[in-house]
Amino acid sequence: MQIANPSSLNFELYWLYNLSDPLRTSNEHGGQGSGTRMQRSPQQVWSKATSHQSLHGRSQSDNSCTRSQVDPPGVGEHHGVDSSFKPAKSRSLVLKKGKVTDKFRFRLGEHRIPSVTEKPMKSLGKVINCSLNDRDSIKATSAELEGWLRTVDKSGLPGRFKAWHGILPIILWPLLTYEVPMTVVEGFEQRVSSYLCRCLGLPCSLSNIGLHGKTNKLRLPFSSVREEFIVARAREHLQYSGSRDAKVSGAGIVVRTGRKWRAADAVQQAETRLKHKAILGTVAQGRAGLVSRAVARYDSASGRERQRLVQEEVRASVDEERTSRAVAMRQQGAWMNWEQAMERSVTWKDIWQWNPQRIKFLIQGVYDVLPSPSNLCIWGKIETPACLLCSKIGTLEHILSSCSKALGEGWYRWRHDQSIAEAISKGIKGRRRTQATAKTIHFVKEGQRPEKTPRNRSAGLLPTARDWVMSVDLERQLKIPPHITQTRSRPDIILVSEATKKTSLAGADRSMGGEDGGGSGKKEGEVPGAGGGLDC
């Protein structure tokens, strides 16, 4: 039986009486004889669990407790702090054989203490009611999440601004306050992902791996509810087990998250992996040296630094789990087979500045969920997955870079011209930004000789002539001048010097780089051995 006063952050608990065993020996209460047992009402014992104040009750005819005696002078007195017991802000709870009963009522003088059944209380965002479990609170949290998502969805903001909302920090606090199992958290993430796809105009078949993956070829700035929940629970376990207070660290506090995932096991696995990395030592990555970057070691770290390393390792394990799931996905996981594709990170600034259709096409193109004939046939929208031009299977790879009829009729010409125009515009802008460096004067002291500076040897083909003329294959059939050389190749960019009879060729990749199958076969306009003098 408890009475709680939530007037302070750490509300005080008052153990009133244990109704499961109302019989006590007479020796405990000053009776005669050790074998005599007497039955006492729960109102006859009222002791406070803290040392601030002691309250004693007496039996009443109306099954109520009253305050009959207060602390002696000096007990419970604090300078500048009101430590008085406030019945209106307190709650009473009576347990009989493990069940809540409302048979008894408690009073302090003329003021009646309400029970938890009548008035549930809320402390630090956690609702405490008579059910003594978190099921009702979890259902209420789920309903609140659905309401928040619907409110954002019905707002008049554009879709990309709907995706940038502050629901994740709000929903994360109830998930840490209550004992929420992992299955419920995964349901929350699926719900958030569905609304996120709706805001960005993405199909519902897109997996949340593409939205929340941190090691994908295309990384988006969206956070995962499940990942943040796992990291927060692991942090909570580290705070308990690594506390400086011996009583807290030795209490064996268990962070309960259900049976599907346990915080203690995740932290133990992360620590094991960190110890293994410490044994291996620093590993070279790329061409950089071993001491090119500072690496924090788990064996030499302590305190907050060690907790940070464990949390990062837990987060990395979550992302590895996503990667293992992406391997089994033939279509949306095809990006894992891209070897020469460059990784790209999309920030919130990019999402705000870009056209919404560009964002939509980028995500759908990487994870192959564009409305191609093949996908439309799988989704049941059309009957045959054939290409409209060559009658082959119309996959995304086929439409973007592998259709022979589209290549012959010049359908890829627009992308070819756009890539060249983009390269030229970047070169012109970069040349305008370059400024001539001021010449420095080296002074020589009296009695010293000037240091010999090595002559700058010209490297490359451009310094060999001054009459270079650049021609670009834009909307016309550009060919190499016949008096230079006889060839049937059509380069994208050509530099010709009439004085030296030299030429420099450059070919642009017309398959737009990161597509599957773009490097197979000979592309239109490809020049063997080109690219020796100019790199676009």
N, C-alpha and C positions, 0 to 999 in steps of 0.2 A: 504494500500500500504506500503510495507516494503522494506528496504535495509538491508541486513545482512552482517556483516563482521566477518567471521569465523577465523580471525587471532589469536584470543584468545580462551580459553576454553569456556568462557561464551560470546558468540558472541552478539553484540549489535544490537538492532532493531531500525530502523528509520521509524517513521510513517510519511509518505509523505502527503497523502491527502485522504480523504474519497470521492471517486467518486460517491457514491450512492446519495449524496446531494450536487451538485456543487454550489448551490445558497446560498449566505450568505448575511446578512443585511449589509447595508452600515455603520451602527454604529460600527460594529465589525472591520471595516477597516478604520475608520476615515471619512466616507462619510457624506453628508449633508442630514438630514431628516431621521427619523426612519422608514418610510414606503417604502423607496426606496430600491430595491433589485438589485443586480448586479451579473452577471455571471462571474466567475473567472476560469481560467485554472488551472489544478492541479500543474503546474510548479510554480505558484506564492506563494505557501506555502510549506516550506520545513523545518521541525523542527525535532530536534533530541530528542529521548526519554530519553537519559541520560544527565547528567550535565557536561560531559567532553567537549563537542564541540557543537556549534550551526551553522547551515548552512542555508542560505537563497537563494532562487532561483528567477529567473525572467523569464518572458514569452519569448519564442523563436519561431521563425517561423518554425523550423523543429521539433516541438514537442519534445524538449529535455530540460533538466535542466542543468544549469551550476552553478559553485560555484562563487558567486559574493561578498560574505562577510564572513570573518572568525571571530573567537572569538577574543575579546579584549585581550590585553596582560595579561598573568597570568592565563587565563582560559585554561584548558586542558594541562597545563605544569606539567610534572612529572619528578622528578630527576631520571635519569638512565633508563627511560622507554620511548620507542618510541610509542606515542599515535597518530601518524598521520594516517589519513584515507587512506587506500589502495584500489583504485577502482578495480584493477585486482583480489583481493581476496574477493571482496564484490559481493552481488547479489541483484537484484531489483525484485520486485514483485508488479504488479498492479492488483487490484481487482475492478471490476465494477459490482455492483449488485450481489455480491457473486460469480462472475465468473472471471477467470484469462484472462486478455487481454494483447496482445503484441503491442498495438498501440503506446505506449509511450516508449521513451528511455531516459535515464538519463546519464549525463556526469558530471565529475568534472574537469573543465578546458578542456584540450585536451584529457583526458582519458575517455573512455566510460565504464559505469558499465554494465556488462553482466546481463541478466535476468536469473531467475531460470529455465525458459523453455529452454534456450539455454545451460546453464551449470548447471546442478543440483550439489548441494554441499553436503558434507559429514562431519558431526561433531560428534565426539565421537562414531563413528560407525553407526550413523543414517543418512540415505540418505534423503535429503529434495528436493523434485521436485515440479513441478507445479500442480500435482494432489491433493496436500494438504491432503492426506490420506496415510494409511500404506498398502493398498492392494497390490500394486506393490512390495513393499519391502518384504512383507510376502511371496509372490510368489517367489521372488528372493532367500529368505532364504531357502525355501523349495527345490528349485533347487540346492542350495549350499550343503544342507544336503545330498541330493541324490548323488551328485558328490563326497562328502567326503566318504560316505559309499561305493560307488563303487570303489574308489581308494584303500581303505583299503582292500576290498574284493579281488581285483585283485593283491594285493601285494604277494610276495613270502613267506610271513611269515606263520608259522603253525597256525592252527585255534585258539588255546588258546592264542596266542600272538596277533591275530587280535582282540580278545575280549578286550584286554587291550589297548585302544586307548584314545586319548584326545579330542574326538569330543564333549562330553557333555559340558565341560567348554566353548568351542567355540560357540556352538549353543545356550547356555544359555544367552549370552549377547544380541543377537538380540531379543530373546524372552522377555527380560526385557526392551529393548529400544523401541520397537514398541508395539502397542496395539493389542496383539495377543489373540484371543478368545481361550477358553479351548478346543473347538472341534479341532482346528488346532494342538494344543499341543498333544492331544490324538492321532491324526494321525501321528505325529512325533514319538511318543513312539511306536506305532505299527510297524512303519518302522524300528526303531532301534532294536526292539525285534526280528523281522524277520531276520535281518542280524546277530544278536547275536546267534540265534538258528542255522543259517547256519554255523557260524564259529565253534561252538562247536559240530556240527553234530547231533543236536537235531531235532526231527520232528516239522513241522510247527504247529501241533495241540497243542503244549505245550502252556499253558496260561502264560501271563506275570506275573501272581501272583506267580508262582514258581520261576521266575527269580528275582523279586524285593521285595518279601515279607521279612519283618524283624522279624516277629514273627512265621515263619514257623518252622517245625521240621528240615528242611534243609535250612540254610540261605546261600545265595551266595553273593559275594561282588559286584554285579552289581547295579548301581544306576539307578533310574527311572527318565526319563525326566519330566514326569508329577509331580512327588513328589517334585523334585527340583524347578520346576517352581512355584508350589503352595507356598512352603516355602519362595522363594525369593520375590514373590509378597506380601506375608504377612509381610515380613520384610520391604518392601518398605512402606506399609501402616503404620507400626509402626513408621518408621522414620518420616513420615509426621505428624501423629497425636501426637506423643510423643516428638516432637522437643522442644528444650528449647526456641527457638525464638517464641514469641507469635504470630507474623504475619504469620509464616509458619504453626504452629499448628492450628490457627484460620482461615486459608484460606479455609478449607473444601476441600482439594485436594482429588479427587476420583481416585483410581487406577482402570482403566478400563480393564476388562478381559472378556468381553462378558456377556451374560445372563445366561449361564449354571453354572458358578461359580463366586462368588464375594469375593474379598479379605476382604472387611469390614465385611461381614457376617461370614467368617471363623475366623477372629480374634475375633469377638464378642463371637462366640460360644466357642472358646478356652479359653477366659477370664472367661466365665461363668463356664466352667468345672474346671478351676483352683480355682475359688472362692468356688465352691462346695467341692473340695478336701481340701481346707483350713478349711472349716467348719467341715469336718469329722475328720481332724487331721491325725496323723501318724498311719498307719495301719500295723499290724504285718504281715510279710511274712515268711512262713515256721516256723522254730524253733528259728530263730534269735530274739533277743530282740528288743524293740522299739527304743533303742538308739544305736543299733549296727551300723547303717549307718546314715550319715548326709543327711537330706532331705531338699531341699530349698523350702520355703513356699512363695506363691504368695503374701500374705498379708504383709509380712515383707520385700520382695524384692523391689528393686527400680532400675530405670535406665536400664543399659544393662542386668542385671540379670533378670529383669522382662521380657524384650524382648526375652531373651533366653528361658525362661520358656514358653512363648507364642508360640515361634517357635517350640519347642519340642512337645507341645500339638497339634499344627497343623499337625506336621509330624505323631504323633500318631493317629490322626483322619483319616489321609490318609491310614494308615496301617489297621485300623479298618474297613475301607470301603473295602479293599482287603479281609479281613477275612470274612466279610459278603457275599461277592461274592463267596468265596471258599466253604461256607456252602452249597450253592445251586449246587455245582459240585459233582456229585456222584462218579466219578472215580478219577479225579485229586484232589479232596478235601477229599479223604478218610483218609489222614494223620491226620485230625482233630479228628478222633475217636481213635487214638492210645494213650493209657493211660500210658503204661509202656515204650514207646520208648524214648530214650534219644535224646535231641536236639543236632544238630551238625552245626557248623559254618565253612564254607569253605573260606579260605583266598586266596589272590592272590599268596602267597608263595606256598600254596598247589596246586593251579592250575598249576603253573610253574613246580613243582617237580613231580606231578603225571603223570601217563600214560594217554593220552587223552581218551583211551577206558574206563579207570576207572572212569573218570569224567562223561563221557557220560552214563555209566551204572548206576552210583549213582543217577544222576538226573532223568533218565528215570525210574529207579526202585522205587523211592520215589513217583513219580507222575503217575505211572502206564501207561507209554507210550512206554513200551518195545514192540517189535514185537511178542507178544504172539498170539496164534491162535485166541483168542477172539478179540484182537485188529485188527489183520489182516482181520478178517471177517467184522468188523465194517468199516474198511478202504476200503473194496472192493477188497482186494488182493486175498482172498481165499473164497470158498463157504461155508464151514462148520467150526464152532469154536471148533470142537471136539479135545480132547487130543489125541496124536498119540499112547499113551500106553494104556489108560483105557477107551477111548471114552467118557469121561466126558467133560464138558465145560472147555476148556483150558485157564483159567484166570491166571494172574500172581501169585496169591496166591496158586492156585492149582499146578502150575509147581514148585514153589520154596519149598513148604512144605506140600502139601496135596495130592499128587498122591500116592495111595496105591501100585501100581505096581512098581513105581520107588523106593519106600521104601523097598519093598520086594526083589527086585533084586539088592539092594546095590547102587543105583544111587546117593544117598545122602552121600555115604561113603567118598567121596572126601572132601566135605565140613566139615564133621565130623572130619576127620583127620587134615585138615588145621586149624580148630579152636583149637584143642588140641595142635598141633605143635606150633601155635602162642602163646598160653598160656605158654608152657614150655620154649620157647625161651625168652619170656619176663621175666620169673622167673629167668633164668640163667643170663641174662644181669643185672637184678637188684641185684642179689647176688654178682656179680663181682664188682659192683660199691660201695657196702657197705664196709666201712673201720672200723677196730676195734678202738673203742674210747680209748683214753689214760686214764689210771687210775689217779685220782686226789688224792693228799695227803692233808688231812685236819689237819692243825696245831692247837694245843690247847695252849692257853695262860696259863701262870703260875697262879695257884690258881683257874682255871676253870676246869670243868669236860666236857668230850666230850659228845656231844649230841647223844642220842640214835637214830639210824636210823632204820626204820622198815625193816624187812627182806623181800626180794623180793619173794613173793609167786609165784611159777610156775603155770601158767594158761594154760590150753589146754592139748591136748593128746600127743603131740610130746615130751615134756620133761620127760615123764614117761618111756621111753626106749631109748636105744642107737643103736639098731640093726634094724632100720626101713629100709625096702626095697620097693622102688617105682616101680610099673609096670604100663605101659601105653598101652592102647588099640590102637595100631597103626599097621594096616595091619594084624591083627591076632585076633582070638576070645579069648579075655581075660576073665578068670573066676576066681572067688574067690577060693582059695585053699580049698579042701574038709575037711582037718583037722582043718580048722578055723571055717567054718560054711557051712551048706548045703543050697544052694540057686541057683536059675536059673538066677538070675540077672547078667547082664554084665555091670559093671561100666566102666567109661572112664579112671579113675586113681584110683589106689589102693595102700595103704601103709600097709605093713604087718610086724609085730614084732613077731618072733618065740619065743622069751624069755617070753614075757608077754601074748602071744596068743591074741593080739589085732589087729584090722584092722581099717583103715579109708578109706572111700569111697568118691568119688567126681564124679558127673555127669555133662557133658558138654551139653549145650543147642544146639541141632543139627538143630533147625529151625532158627538159626542165629538171634535170638532175636527180631528185630523190625518188623517182618512180621505179617500180619493179620492172625489170626487163629493159630499162632505158639504155643499158650498155651493150645489149646483144644486137648483132647485126650492124650494117653500115648505114649511117644516117644520111639524110639528104644534105649535101653541101660539105661533107666531111673531107678534109684534105689530109692525105697521108703525110706525116712528118710536119704538120703545121704547128704553129704556136711557138716557133723558135725565137721570134723577135718581139711579139706582143702578147700580152696576157690580159684578156678581158674578163 
